[in-house]
Amino acid sequence: MAKEKGPSLTQRIYGEILEMVIQLSDACDGVVLTEGALTERFGVSKAPVREALVQLCAEGVLRSMPRYGYAIVRMDDGDVRELKDLRCTLECTALERAFPRICPADIAALSERIRAAQAEAYESIWQVWEDNTQFHLALAALEGNRYTLRFLRESLSLQKRAYAQLHYQRQHSTRSFFDPTSHRAICDALAGGELAQALAALRQDILG
């Protein structure tokens, strides 16, 4: 059995379990994951598997069933729609409030995030979503409201599964690539001092 320890192992196990959930999304009723089976499958100790399962339960991906295992929580179109609506409210309000204070340095920092993401040599859907998450958190952070960031971070975490699930249903793969078009449209509108255009681009990016 492998002796690996630390956050990197836990996150690897987390990602692999999440990918299993995505692949089982069309037939998750009655599917129960167990700590023992996952430990054997990944060839690791119980600790990183348990930590990954706790994280997935906290994100609403799994539901703990004491002395039995972990059931997959189904996410339907209504859940996704509500998450997107919540994000629109949070992010558009934050941008409207921050707009009078946004300076060229702020826009340059956002643009640099886009350039850095484009330069990354990866195709994983999880990394793509992480770059998307960090851009939206950085944009919302310009408002200066820590509670907005808290709820937005939770919303993005929940939506990650829906994003991956939809992508998998379309492509039958969890490989993807970063498309900067919508993020650039937001930055370009802000650089031009066009709040309405920036809000429209932001809504389009969220609602897809």
N, C-alpha and C positions, 0 to 999 in steps of 0.2 A: 504493500500500500504506500502511496506517495507520502512524503513528509513535508510537502509545501505548506507554508503558513502565510498569514498576512492578508491585507486588503486585496492584493492583486489576485490571489487565489479565490477569495470569496466573491469578487466581482466576476471572475471567469465563470464560476459555478452559477452565479446569479444570471449571467447572460445566457448560459446554456439551458438553464431551466426555463427562462423566459422564452427562448427560442422554441423549446418543446411545447410550451403553452400556445404560442402562436401557431405552430404546425397542427395542434390539436383543436384549434379554435372552432372548426366546423363540426366537431364531434366531441365536445368536452363534457357533455352530460354523463354522469356516472364515472368519469375518470378521476381517480384518486392517486396522488403522488405520495410516496412514503419516504421518510428519511433514510431508512435502511436500503431501499432499492436504489435511491439516488446515490448514496454513498458507495454502493457496489458498482453502479454504472460508471461513476467518474473516477473511481479508484483513489479516493481521498478519505481523510478522517471525517468524523461527524461534525466537527466544529464549523468548518466553512460552509457545509451544506445547511446546517441549522441556521447560521447567520444569514445566508442567502434566502432561506425560506421565511425567516422573520421579516426581512426587508420586503419580500414579495407580498407577504400578508399585510404589511403596513401600507403598501401601495394599492391594495385592493385587488391584486392579481389572483391571489390564493386565499382560501379561507381555512383556518386551522380547525380540524375535527379531532379533539382530544382522544388519544388511544386508538385512533383510526388512520389518520393521515391528513392530506391537504387537498381540498377540492378546488378545482378551477372555477373562478367566478366569471360567469358569462358577461360580456360587454356587448350591448346591442346598439343599434343606430341612435336610439334616444339618448343613451349615455354620451355618445360621441357628440351629438348635437348640443347637449347641455354644456359639455366641457368647452366646446368652441364658443358658445354664447357667453359663457363666463369669462373666457379669455378676451373676447372682444370688449366686453364691458371694462374689465380691469386694465387692459393695455391701451385702449383708446382714451379712456379717462386719464390715465397716467401721462400719455403723450400730450394731450390737450393742456394739462397743467404744467408740464415741463417745457412746452414749446417756447414760451417767452424767454426762458433762460438758456436754451440750447445754443451753444457757441460752436465755432468752426472746429475747435479741439475735440468736442464731443462727437461731431460728425466724422472727423478723421479717425477717432478711436473705433467707431463702429465700422467704418470702411476697412480699417486694418484687420478687424475680426473676419470680415468677408474674404480679404486677400489671403489671410493665414489659413482659413478653411479650404479655400481653393487649392492651396499649395500642398495640402495633406495628401499623401499617397495611400488612400484607403478606400474601401468600397462597402464597409460594414454599415448596415442600416442603423445600428446603435450609435456609432460614432457620428453619423450624419445628423441624427436626432439630437445628440449632445451639442453639436455646433449650433444647430437651430435654437436649442434651449438657451445657450449662453448668449446668443445674439439678442433674443427677446428679453432676457433678464437684464442685459446691459442697457437696452433701450428703455425698459420700464424703470430702471434704477435712476434715470435722469430726473424722475419726479422727486426722489428722495424720501419715499414712504416705504419703510421696512415691512409693513403689513401687506402692502401690494405685492412686494417681492415674495413674501412668504406664501401667500395664496396662489400667486402665479407659478411659483416653483412646484407646488403640489399639483396644480392643474396640468402643467407640462409633464410631470412625472406620470400622472394617470393617462394622459393622452398618448404617451410613448407607445403603450401597448396597442392602442387603437390604430395608430399610424403604422406600426409594424404589421399588425394583423391585416389591414387593408392592402398594404404593399405585398404581403405574402400571398393573399388571395389572388392578386393580379399577376404576380410574377413567379409564384411558387419558389421564392428564394428570399433570403434575408440579406442579400447583397444589394447595395445601392450606391449612389454617388451624390455629391453635393451640388445643388443647382442654386447659384447666387442671385438669380434674376429678381425675385421678389424682394430680397433684402436690399439689393442695390436700388430698386425703385423707391423704397422708403428713404434711403440715405440721399438719393438725388432730389427727392421732393423737399426734404429738410434743408439741404444745401441751397435750394432755390427759395426758401422761405415760404413754401406752399403747404400750409397745415392740412387743408382739405385733401390735397393729393396724397400727402403722407398718410393720413388716416384711411383713405380709400385703399392705398397699397397695403397697409397693415391689415385691414379687414380681409382683403383678398388673400393675403398670405395665410391668415388664420383659418379662414373658411374654406380655402382651396377651391 
